[in-house]
Amino acid sequence: MRVTTEYDSEEAMFVHKVSCNLVGGLTKLRLSFQSNPQGQGEDDPRQLFAAPVVGLIAKNFSVLYDVEARNALLRGEASLPGGAVQLRGSHDVKEQQGEVSVITRLGDPSYKLELSSLVPYSGLPRATIHFPIGQVSVEERRNEEDEKILSLYGIAKSDFLDGILTAQYNENDLNLRYCYKDNELTLIPSVSLPSNAVSLDFKRRFGPSYKLSYRYYFDTDYWSAVYKHTVGKDFKVKTGYDSEVRVGWASLWVGQEDGKAKTAPMKTKLQLMLQVPQDDFRNPTFLFRVKKRWDL
């Protein structure tokens, strides 16, 4: 059994999760709920046990039940013998809506066709072709005049000039992004068409523990900078400035920023942040977030 408690000072709310493995670890039973420290007392005891959600989670099937809304969300997936065809589905019991997807290989395992349809049926299914360098999707939508149109989305990546060139198309917008990276330098220019919005990301590493990141938007003159210093794998100090919101900040991380509490020292993740508005530097804001896990 695991118990995890997380507190975010910005939301002023505790989030609790209790989970345990069943049937030899094949299934997990999980309870999550929130509590407001300002809601203690007999006047509103529900604040101590708010938004409870009970979940039964297995490898290929899950049920999440929202106690307050009296609603269940079902998800499942399965593969036909041989693995050439995969099925995925989800269903919202209260809304009586869901989605069904079928994924099949097209000869070569790196080429796949995915068909997704809403339930109940409301139009042509979304078709997506996956291939080694990207994917292309075609979907039926309604425009502002409530007319049915076909919408196109695609993304492709390719090696180019010792880096990676990425092209992403969504309806009438095209974004081109190039990334060059070596052991010390990362350079990422990008342009969006037809808006002609150009940005540049520059990252420079000074040894294994120091890194400087800079981003500039040519169309707005906004920029941001972040300096990061790591101590081992569990401690990190970051400081930066964002010209768009005119705020400088500094933060301290205990435990990996993107990791889980179980890998942090004493299974406790901690973030402390200080935000200093440029226009009101005498009134800084202090925020913190802490997450603790107990294994019982």
For each residue, the residues with C-beta under 8 A, 3 or more apart:
1: 18 19 20 295 296
2: 17 18 19 20 293 294 295 296
3: 16 17 18 293 294 296
4: 16 17 18 19 261 291 292 293 294
5: 14 15 16 17 291 292
6: 14 15 16 289 290 291 292
7: 13 14 15 289 290 291
8: 11 12 13 15 289
9: 12 286 287 288 289
10: 287 289
11: 8
12: 8 9 36 37 38
13: 7 8 34 35 36
14: 5 6 7 34 35 36 37
15: 5 6 7 8 32 33 34
16: 3 4 5 6 32 33 34 35
17: 2 3 4 5 30 31 32
18: 1 2 3 4 30 31 32
19: 1 2 4 28 29 30 31
20: 1 2 28 29
21: 24 25 27 28
22: 26 27 28 29
23: 26 27
24: 21
25: 21
26: 22 23 58 59
27: 21 22 23 56 57 58
28: 19 20 21 22 55 56 57 58
29: 19 20 22 54 55 56 57
30: 17 18 19 54 55 56 57
31: 17 18 19 52 53 54 55
32: 15 16 17 18 51 52 53 55
33: 15 16 49 50 51 52 53
34: 13 14 15 16 50 51
35: 13 14 16 39 47 48 49 50
36: 12 13 14 39 47 48 50
37: 12 14 40
38: 12 47
39: 35 36 44 45 46 47 48 50
40: 37 47 48
41: 44 45
42: 45
43:
44: 39 41 47
45: 39 41 42 48 49
46: 39 49 50
47: 35 36 38 39 40 44 50
48: 35 36 39 40 45
49: 33 35 45 46 52
50: 33 34 35 36 39 46 47 68
51: 32 33 34 66 68
52: 31 32 33 49 66 67 68
53: 31 32 33 64 65 66 67
54: 29 30 31 64 65 67
55: 28 29 30 31 32 62 63 64 65
56: 27 28 29 30 62 63
57: 27 28 29 30 62 63
58: 26 27 28 61 62
59: 26
60: 76 77 78
61: 58 74 75 76 77
62: 55 56 57 58 74 75 76
63: 55 56 57 72 73 74
64: 53 54 55 72 73
65: 53 54 55 71 72 73
66: 51 52 53 69 70 71 72 73
67: 52 53 54 70
68: 50 51 52
69: 66 94
70: 66 67 94
71: 65 66 92 93 94 95
72: 63 64 65 66 93 94
73: 63 64 65 66 90 91 92 93
74: 61 62 63 89 90 91 93 98
75: 61 62 88 89 90
76: 60 61 62 88 89 90
77: 60 61 86 87 88 89
78: 60 86 87
79: 83 85 86 87
80: 83 84 85 86 87
81:
82:
83: 79 80 86
84: 80 104 105
85: 79 80 102 103 104 105
86: 77 78 79 80 83 102 103 104
87: 77 78 79 80 100 101 102 103
88: 75 76 77 100 101 103
89: 74 75 76 77 98 99 100 101
90: 73 74 75 76 98 99
91: 73 74 97 98 119
92: 71 73 95 96 97 98
93: 71 72 73 74 96
94: 69 70 71 72
95: 71 92
96: 92 93 120
97: 91 92 118 119 120
98: 74 89 90 91 92 118 119
99: 89 90 116 117 118 119
100: 87 88 89 116 117 119
101: 87 88 89 114 115 116 117
102: 85 86 87 114 115 116
103: 85 86 87 88 112 113 114
104: 84 85 86 112 113
105: 84 85 108 109 111 112
106: 111 112 113 129
107: 111
108: 105 111
109: 105 112
110: 130 131 132
111: 105 106 107 108 129 130 131 132
112: 103 104 105 106 109 129 130
113: 103 104 106 127 128 129 130
114: 101 102 103 126 127 128 129 130
115: 101 102 125 126 127 128
116: 99 100 101 102 125 126 128
117: 99 100 101 121 125 126
118: 97 98 99 121 122 123
119: 91 97 98 99 100
120: 96 97
121: 117 118
122: 118
123: 118 140 148
124: 140
125: 115 116 117
126: 114 115 116 117 137 138 139 140
127: 113 114 115 137 138 139
128: 113 114 115 116 135 136 137 138
129: 106 111 112 113 114 135 136 137
130: 110 111 112 113 114 135
131: 110 111 134 135
132: 110 111
133: 156 157 158
134: 131 154 155 156 157
135: 128 129 130 131 154 155
136: 128 129 152 153 154
137: 126 127 128 129 152 153 154
138: 126 127 128 150 151 152
139: 126 127 150 151 153
140: 123 124 126 148 149 150 151
141: 148 149 150 151
142: 146 147 148 149
143: 146 147 149
144:
145:
146: 142 143
147: 142 143
148: 123 140 141 142
149: 140 141 142 143
150: 138 139 140 141
151: 138 139 140 141 171
152: 136 137 138 169 171
153: 136 137 139 169 170 171
154: 134 135 136 137 167 168 169
155: 134 135 166 167 168 169
156: 133 134 166 167
157: 133 134 164 165 166 167
158: 133 164 165
159: 163 164 165
160: 163 164 165 178
161: 178 180
162: 180
163: 159 160 178 179 180 181 187
164: 157 158 159 160 178 179
165: 157 158 159 160 176 177 178
166: 155 156 157 175 176 177 178 179
167: 154 155 156 157 174 175 176 177
168: 154 155 174 175 177
169: 152 153 154 155 173 174 175
170: 153 173 175
171: 151 152 153
172: 194
173: 169 170 192 193 194 195
174: 167 168 169 192 193 194
175: 166 167 168 169 170 190 191 192 193
176: 165 166 167 190 191 192 193
177: 165 166 167 168 188 189 190
178: 160 161 163 164 165 166 188 189 190
179: 163 164 166 186 187 188
180: 161 162 163 185 186 187 188
181: 163 185 186 187
182: 185 186
183: 205
184: 204 205
185: 180 181 182 203 204 205
186: 179 180 181 182 201 202 203 204
187: 163 179 180 181 200 201 202 203
188: 177 178 179 180 200 201 202 203
189: 177 178 198 199 200 201
190: 175 176 177 178 198 199 200 201
191: 175 176 196 197 198
192: 173 174 175 176 195 196 197 198
193: 173 174 175 176 196
194: 172 173 174
195: 173 192 219
196: 191 192 193 219
197: 191 192 217 218 219
198: 189 190 191 192 217 218 219
199: 189 190 215 216 217 218
200: 187 188 189 190 215 216 218
201: 186 187 188 189 190 213 214 215
202: 186 187 188 213 214 215
203: 185 186 187 188 211 212 213 214
204: 184 185 186 211 212
205: 183 184 185 208 210 211
206: 210 211 212
207: 210
208: 205 230
209: 229 230 231
210: 205 206 207 227 228 229
211: 203 204 205 206 227 228 229
212: 203 204 206 225 226 227 228
213: 201 202 203 225 226 227 228
214: 201 202 203 223 224 225 226
215: 199 200 201 202 223 224 225
216: 199 200 222 223
217: 197 198 199 220 221 222 223
218: 197 198 199 200 221
219: 195 196 197 198
220: 217 244
221: 217 218 243
222: 216 217 242 243 244
223: 214 215 216 217 243
224: 214 215 240 241 242 243 244
225: 212 213 214 215 240 241
226: 212 213 214 238 239 240
227: 210 211 212 213 238 239 240
228: 210 211 212 213 236 237 238
229: 209 210 211 236 237 238
230: 208 209 233 235 236 237
231: 209 234 235 236 237
232: 235
233: 230 256
234: 231 254 255 256 264 265
235: 230 231 232 252 253 254
236: 228 229 230 231 252 253 257
237: 228 229 230 231 250 251 252 253
238: 226 227 228 229 250 251 253
239: 226 227 248 249 250 251
240: 224 225 226 227 248 249 250
241: 224 225 247 248 249
242: 222 224 245 246 247 249
243: 221 222 223 224 246
244: 220 222 224
245: 242
246: 242 243 277 278 279
247: 241 242 275 276 277 278
248: 239 240 241 275 276 278
249: 239 240 241 242 273 274 275 276
250: 237 238 239 240 273 274
251: 237 238 239 271 272 273 274
252: 235 236 237 270 271 272 273
253: 235 236 237 238 256 257 269 270 271
254: 234 235 264 265 268 269 270 271
255: 234 259 261 263 264 265 268 269 270 291
256: 233 234 253 259 263 264 269
257: 236 253 271
258:
259: 255 256 263 264 269
260: 263 264 293
261: 4 255 264 267 268 269 291 292 293
262: 267 293 295
263: 255 256 259 260
264: 234 254 255 256 259 260 261 267 268 269
265: 234 254 255 268
266:
267: 261 262 264 292 293 294 295
268: 254 255 261 264 265 290 291 292 293
269: 253 254 255 256 259 261 264 289 290 291 292
270: 252 253 254 255 288 289 290 291
271: 251 252 253 254 257 288 289 290
272: 251 252 286 287 288
273: 249 250 251 252 286 287 288
274: 249 250 251 284 285 286 287
275: 247 248 249 284 285 286 287
276: 247 248 249 281 284 285
277: 246 247 280 281 283 284 285
278: 246 247 248 281
279: 246
280: 277 283
281: 276 277 278 284
282:
283: 277 280
284: 274 275 276 277 281
285: 274 275 276 277
286: 9 272 273 274 275
287: 9 10 272 273 274 275
288: 9 270 271 272 273
289: 6 7 8 9 10 269 270 271
290: 6 7 268 269 270 271
291: 4 5 6 7 255 261 268 269 270
292: 4 5 6 261 267 268 269
293: 2 3 4 260 261 262 267 268
294: 2 3 4 267
295: 1 2 262 267
296: 1 2 3
